[in-house]
Amino acid sequence: MKIRVAVVMGGHTSEYEISLKSGAIVMAHLDQKKYEAYAVRVTDNVWSVGVNSLWRPIDKETFSSGDLHFDVVFNAVHGAPGENGVLQSYFDNLGIPYSGCSSSASALTYDKAKTLDYLESHDIAMAKRLVIDASAVVDTKAIVSSVGLPCFVKANQSGSSFGVSKVYKEEALLKAIALAFKEDDSVLIESFLEGTEVSIGVITYQGSVLVLAPTEIVTDEDFFDFSAKYEGKSEEITPARLTDVQRKNVEIAAKKVYTALRMKGLSRSDFIFVGDTPYFLEINTVPGLTKESLLPQQAKHAGISLQQLFDNALVEAIEK
């Protein structure tokens, strides 16, 4: 009998459309001899499952639709509720296994600032930073004094570079902060780091933690923003053009981040090199799986097909 898989996609954030694309990739590459896969779309109000080209409502009390029940979930929801621990807690309560990390690890890592705070005791280099919440009185002079210019202003809980700005002048800070507040009620501001940017996947594969080859990000845009990521306005070089020392350092740092945060399944962490030191930026616990995404490129370089990658994630979910 085939294993019934719910490939959950969508979500409540600006990453909704990207999540649908990731979910479609998963659907297209699951082994049809082993899995009976169903697309499940999650929105603010309605959850639905695609059955024979029709969309049927999901009963949230049981995560089922009529007589259709699921053995395991592949989580392809970027942002809330798939990356902040909410979906994980929901499936924990129902006793349904799911791909990726636990609810507690997911809740921590979705908050960029709390993740940075947590990793400070693990000898991970990171930029100077401060956090502003929606009720704070913004003092632009104090911000510049603390992190300098240029700096990055980010929505604290958001992905795909939504709500991110690179700020060169003090007078541009308020506009950038307002943009970030459209995505989240907390804003992270970090000092600018000059150097090579890389993104590196770390996954649990066949029972062991596997560090994939880092990808170097080269873009004509001001930084690796949404258009650079998804509209072809960047060059992504896998493996990254690093020295042996740099490569070793980023592999050690990425694995340290993964294990310290008690990750499971797929992840991708971003770093910027200052000299030979990789400075940690953030981790993605439900990384993009579209044709433009980095983790599939890195898995391919390691000789891991998408079918193998996704099968491994589901096997791990069922076994844990």
SULWO-V967471 format. One record per helix or strand. SS is the DSSP state (~ for helix, > for strand). FROM is the first residue (numbers start at 1). TO is the last residue. Records with the same first field share a line. If there is no record, write none. Layout:
BEGIN
SS=FROM-TO + FROM-TO
END
This chain:
BEGIN
>=3-10 + 35-42 + 47-51 + 54-57 + 59-59 + 64-65 + 68-68 + 72-75 + 97-98 + 126-126 + 129-133 + 151-155 + 165-167 + 186-191 + 197-205 + 208-211 + 215-219 + 234-238 + 266-274 + 277-284
~=16-29 + 86-94 + 103-110 + 112-122 + 140-147 + 170-181 + 226-230 + 244-260 + 294-301 + 306-319
END
